[in-house]
Amino acid sequence: MSSADATPSASEAAVAQETPWSIPRGLILLLGGAGGFVVMFGLQAFQGIVGPAFLALMLVVTVIPIQQWMLAKGWPKWVAITTVVAGAYGILLVLGLILLYAGARFATLVAGYAPSTAQVNKDVANLLDSLGIGQKQIDSATSSISPDNVASVVNDVLASLSNVAGSLFFVLAVIIFLGLDSVGFIDRLRYTQKTRPDIAGALSSFTSGTRTYLSVATIFGGIVAVVDTVALWIMGIPAPVLWGFVAFVTNYIPNIGFVIGVIPPAILGLLVGGWQLMVLVIVVYSIVNFVIQSIIQPKFVGDSVNLATTVTFLSMAIWTWTIGPLGALLAVPLTLLTKAVLIDLDPSTRWIGTLLGSTTPTDERETDDDLNEPGLKAAVPDG
């Protein structure tokens, strides 16, 4: 046999490279999707454990660089562990107190404007009548505008927050255990790096991406809080600094956080200056938060964690449905963890991460590797 006969042709090599899978890819996608739904329903059944546990993990991941710095400087391990636990507790305490105080303060302010409710209802009724709204609909709308109704809603929200007290104790306990385990985690991760670098890389990508996302959200949350506070102060809304803090907290909820933050100052604007001031508050909040949170911040978030804006929005909806209200707050970190475990961990699926990301790979070799799936190159036209 000649050497030419022994050497496979280019077409034979292409056929060998594109050997079909033993299971059709369509069936694999269906099975994977079905498995994903089963996992989501399972997480939903245990959302009282999964949500608080991941919140504790995210808090520890946020402050663990302080522990690494202290250990590198030779500080005792017990001091480093205590610092991690205290730091996570401090973040949780500050955020919780802001929300609880804001709710109580809002109810108090609304109750103080009870005498102006009649004029507000009259103004709203005149506005709706000028728009051609029927009298029945007008009566229904104005009857709901009262301090008692607003206070009742606020009390219901505060009561629902008090129901998470059991989950709070669980979070505090998990933080302690994570703090105890965090000291040796870096050494274990280094050992894993030697034996399974793909797993270590995926975990490192998750932790660094989570810290980067929280850092970006904190910086832009501070900017939004300052701008909103100044704007509310100029418009004469009561307690503008408090609503600035609320805007800072809700900035951690991607895409729609400002919608939650604008509700208290908008209602106060209605009671203080009528529907015109309420509309002004909503317009100012929408402009400020749309420019900062929807145009500028996603650019930095996308570049730091490489998630498209649409992916972050859909992930918030999915995780909120799966694990409850905490899912809105933890949507991006949970998505980063899912991406690290299911996509980044396997070289054959990393191209999915490229499609879900917000940036295009600039390294030609990286792009070729991502597209080096049987039949995938043929599906992507050159140029």
C-alpha positions in Angstrom: 0.0 0.0 0.0 1.4 3.4 -0.9 1.8 6.3 1.5 -0.8 8.2 -0.5 -3.3 5.5 0.0 -2.5 5.3 3.7 -3.0 9.0 4.2 -6.7 10.0 4.5 -8.0 12.6 2.2 -9.3 16.0 3.4 -12.9 14.9 2.9 -12.3 11.7 4.9 -10.7 13.7 7.7 -13.7 16.1 7.8 -16.1 13.1 7.9 -14.0 11.6 10.8 -14.0 14.9 12.6 -17.8 15.3 12.2 -18.6 11.8 13.4 -22.3 11.9 14.5 -23.1 11.5 18.1 -24.6 8.3 19.3 -27.6 10.3 20.5 -29.2 12.9 18.3 -28.4 16.4 19.5 -32.1 17.4 19.4 -32.8 14.6 21.9 -29.9 15.7 24.1 -31.4 19.2 24.1 -34.8 18.0 25.0 -33.4 15.8 27.8 -31.3 18.6 29.1 -34.2 21.0 29.1 -36.4 18.5 30.9 -33.7 17.9 33.4 -33.4 21.6 33.9 -37.1 22.0 34.7 -36.9 19.1 37.1 -34.0 20.8 38.9 -35.8 24.1 39.0 -39.0 22.6 40.5 -36.7 20.8 43.0 -35.1 24.1 44.0 -38.5 25.7 44.2 -39.6 23.0 46.7 -36.5 23.8 48.8 -36.3 27.5 48.3 -36.4 28.1 52.0 -33.0 26.4 52.2 -31.5 27.2 48.8 -32.1 31.0 48.8 -30.8 31.7 52.3 -27.8 29.4 51.9 -26.7 31.0 48.7 -27.2 34.5 50.2 -24.8 33.4 53.0 -22.4 32.1 50.4 -22.5 35.4 48.5 -21.9 37.4 51.6 -18.9 35.3 52.5 -17.5 35.4 49.0 -17.8 39.2 49.2 -15.7 39.7 52.3 -13.3 36.7 52.0 -10.5 38.8 50.3 -10.1 40.6 53.7 -9.5 37.2 55.2 -6.9 36.3 52.6 -5.1 39.6 53.2 -5.0 39.1 56.9 -3.7 35.5 56.6 -1.0 36.7 54.1 0.1 39.3 56.7 0.4 36.6 59.4 -2.7 37.3 61.4 -4.1 34.5 63.6 -6.7 32.3 61.8 -9.3 32.9 64.5 -9.1 36.6 63.9 -9.5 36.1 60.1 -12.5 33.8 60.6 -14.1 36.3 63.0 -13.5 39.1 60.6 -15.3 37.2 57.8 -18.3 36.4 59.9 -18.5 39.9 61.4 -18.2 41.5 57.9 -21.0 39.3 56.5 -23.2 40.0 59.5 -22.5 43.7 59.1 -23.6 43.8 55.5 -26.8 41.8 56.2 -27.6 44.0 59.2 -27.2 47.3 57.4 -29.3 46.3 54.4 -32.0 44.8 56.6 -32.2 47.9 58.9 -32.4 50.2 55.9 -35.4 48.3 54.4 -37.2 47.9 57.8 -36.7 51.6 58.8 -37.7 52.7 55.3 -41.0 50.8 55.5 -41.8 52.1 59.0 -40.9 55.6 58.1 -42.9 55.5 54.9 -46.1 54.4 56.8 -45.6 57.2 59.3 -45.2 59.8 56.6 -48.2 58.7 54.7 -50.4 58.7 57.8 -49.3 62.4 58.4 -50.8 63.4 55.1 -54.3 62.1 55.8 -55.9 65.7 55.6 -54.6 66.2 52.0 -56.1 62.9 50.7 -59.4 64.6 49.8 -57.7 67.1 47.6 -55.6 64.4 46.0 -58.6 62.3 45.2 -60.3 65.4 43.7 -57.3 66.2 41.5 -57.0 62.6 40.4 -60.8 62.5 39.6 -60.6 65.6 37.5 -57.6 64.2 35.6 -59.3 60.9 34.9 -62.5 62.7 33.9 -60.5 64.9 31.4 -59.1 61.7 29.9 -62.6 60.4 29.3 -62.6 57.8 32.1 -66.0 56.7 33.3 -67.3 57.7 36.7 -67.4 54.1 38.0 -63.7 53.7 37.2 -62.9 57.1 38.7 -64.6 56.2 42.0 -62.8 52.9 42.1 -59.4 54.6 41.6 -59.9 57.4 44.1 -61.3 55.1 46.8 -58.0 53.3 46.9 -56.0 56.5 47.5 -56.0 56.8 51.3 -53.3 56.7 54.0 -55.1 53.8 55.6 -54.9 51.7 52.5 -51.2 52.6 51.9 -50.3 51.9 55.5 -52.1 48.6 55.3 -50.0 47.6 52.3 -46.8 48.6 54.1 -47.8 46.7 57.2 -48.4 43.6 55.1 -45.0 44.0 53.5 -43.3 44.4 56.9 -45.2 41.4 58.2 -44.0 39.3 55.3 -40.5 40.5 56.1 -40.8 39.4 59.7 -41.8 35.9 58.4 -38.3 35.5 57.2 -36.9 35.6 60.7 -36.5 31.8 60.6 -34.6 32.1 57.4 -32.4 34.8 58.9 -31.3 32.5 61.7 -30.4 29.9 59.1 -28.4 32.5 57.1 -26.5 33.5 60.2 -25.7 29.9 61.0 -24.5 29.1 57.5 -22.3 32.2 57.5 -20.6 30.9 60.6 -19.9 27.5 59.1 -18.7 29.0 55.8 -16.4 31.3 57.8 -14.9 28.3 59.6 -14.4 26.5 56.3 -13.1 29.5 54.4 -9.6 29.4 55.9 -8.6 26.1 54.3 -10.6 26.6 51.1 -7.8 28.4 49.3 -5.4 25.5 49.9 -8.0 23.0 48.8 -8.6 25.1 45.6 -4.9 25.1 44.9 -4.8 21.4 45.2 -7.8 21.1 42.9 -6.0 23.3 40.5 -3.3 20.7 40.1 -5.6 17.7 39.7 -8.7 19.3 38.0 -7.8 22.7 36.7 -11.1 23.0 34.8 -13.1 22.7 38.1 -10.8 25.1 39.9 -11.0 27.6 37.0 -14.8 27.5 37.0 -15.0 28.1 40.7 -12.5 30.9 40.6 -14.4 32.5 37.7 -17.6 32.3 39.8 -16.1 33.9 42.9 -14.2 36.6 41.0 -17.2 37.4 38.8 -19.5 37.6 41.8 -17.2 40.0 43.6 -16.8 42.1 40.5 -20.5 42.3 39.9 -21.2 43.3 43.5 -18.4 46.0 43.4 -19.9 47.5 40.2 -23.4 47.4 41.6 -22.2 49.0 44.8 -20.4 51.8 43.0 -23.3 52.6 40.6 -25.8 52.2 43.5 -24.0 54.9 45.3 -24.1 57.2 42.3 -27.8 56.5 41.8 -28.5 57.2 45.5 -26.7 60.5 45.5 -28.4 61.7 42.3 -31.9 60.5 43.5 -31.4 62.1 46.9 -30.5 65.5 45.4 -33.4 65.4 43.0 -35.9 64.4 45.7 -34.6 67.2 47.9 -35.0 69.8 45.1 -38.6 68.6 44.5 -39.4 68.8 48.2 -40.1 65.1 48.8 -39.9 64.2 52.6 -37.0 62.2 53.8 -35.0 62.3 50.6 -31.9 60.7 52.1 -33.8 57.7 53.2 -35.2 57.1 49.7 -31.6 57.5 48.4 -30.6 54.6 50.6 -33.5 52.6 49.3 -32.4 53.3 45.8 -28.9 52.1 46.7 -30.3 48.8 48.0 -32.7 48.2 45.1 -29.8 48.8 42.7 -28.6 45.3 43.4 -31.8 44.0 41.7 -30.9 44.1 38.0 -33.0 46.0 35.4 -36.2 46.6 37.5 -34.7 47.6 40.9 -35.5 51.3 40.4 -39.2 50.4 39.8 -39.4 49.2 43.4 -37.3 52.2 44.7 -39.5 54.8 43.1 -42.8 53.7 44.7 -42.4 55.4 48.1 -41.2 58.8 46.8 -43.8 58.7 44.0 -46.7 58.1 46.5 -45.3 60.9 48.8 -45.1 63.2 45.8 -48.8 62.5 45.1 -49.7 63.4 48.7 -47.5 66.4 49.0 -47.9 68.1 45.6 -50.6 66.2 43.7 -50.4 64.0 40.7 -48.1 66.5 38.9 -45.4 66.1 41.4 -45.8 62.3 41.4 -45.4 62.3 37.6 -42.3 64.5 38.0 -40.8 62.1 40.5 -41.4 59.1 38.2 -40.0 60.9 35.2 -36.8 62.1 37.0 -36.3 58.6 38.5 -36.8 57.0 35.1 -34.4 59.3 33.4 -31.7 59.0 36.1 -32.0 55.3 36.6 -32.5 54.5 32.9 -29.3 56.3 31.9 -27.2 55.0 34.8 -28.7 51.5 35.4 -29.9 50.6 32.0 -27.3 52.2 29.7 -24.0 52.8 31.7 -24.1 50.2 34.4 -24.9 47.2 32.2 -21.9 48.0 30.0 -19.6 47.7 33.1 -21.5 44.7 34.4 -21.4 43.0 31.0 -17.7 43.6 30.6 -16.9 42.4 34.2 -19.1 39.2 34.3 -19.7 38.7 30.5 -23.4 38.3 30.6 -25.7 39.9 28.1 -28.3 42.4 29.4 -31.2 40.1 28.1 -29.6 37.2 30.0 -29.5 39.1 33.3 -33.1 40.2 32.9 -34.4 36.7 32.1 -32.3 35.2 34.8 -33.9 37.6 37.3 -37.4 36.4 36.3 -36.4 32.7 36.3 -34.6 32.8 39.7 -37.4 34.9 41.3 -39.9 32.2 40.2 -37.6 29.5 41.4 -36.4 30.6 44.9 -38.7 33.5 45.6 -37.9 37.2 46.2 -34.3 36.4 47.1 -33.9 35.2 43.5 -34.2 38.8 42.2 -31.3 39.9 44.5 -29.2 36.8 43.7 -30.0 36.4 40.0 -26.6 37.4 38.6 -24.5 35.4 41.1 -26.7 32.4 40.7 -26.4 32.7 36.9 -22.7 33.0 37.2 -22.5 29.8 39.3 -24.8 27.9 36.9 -22.7 29.1 33.9 -19.5 28.1 35.7 -20.7 24.6 36.5 -22.7 23.7 33.4 -20.9 25.6 30.7 -17.4 26.8 31.6 -16.6 23.4 33.1 -16.9 21.6 29.8 -14.7 22.8 26.9 -17.3 21.4 24.4 -20.0 23.7 25.8 -18.0 26.9 26.2 -19.3 28.3 22.9 -22.7 28.6 24.7 -21.0 31.0 27.2 -19.9 33.0 24.2 -23.4 33.3 22.9 -24.7 34.3 26.3 -22.0 36.9 26.9 -22.0 40.6 26.2 -18.6 40.7 24.5 -17.2 39.1 21.4 -13.9 37.1 21.8 -11.0 39.0 20.3 -8.7 36.0 20.3 -9.1 34.2 17.0 -7.9 30.9 18.5 -10.5 31.2 21.3 -13.2 31.8 18.7 -12.0 28.8 16.7 -12.0 26.6 19.8 -15.5 27.7 20.7 -16.7 26.9 17.2 -14.9 23.6 17.0 -18.0 21.6 17.5 -19.2 19.1 14.8 -21.4 20.9 12.4 -21.2 24.3 14.2 -18.7 25.9 11.9 -20.9 25.1 9.0 -23.8 26.9 10.7 -21.8 30.1 11.2 -21.0 31.9 7.8 -17.6 33.4 7.3 -17.4 37.2 7.6 
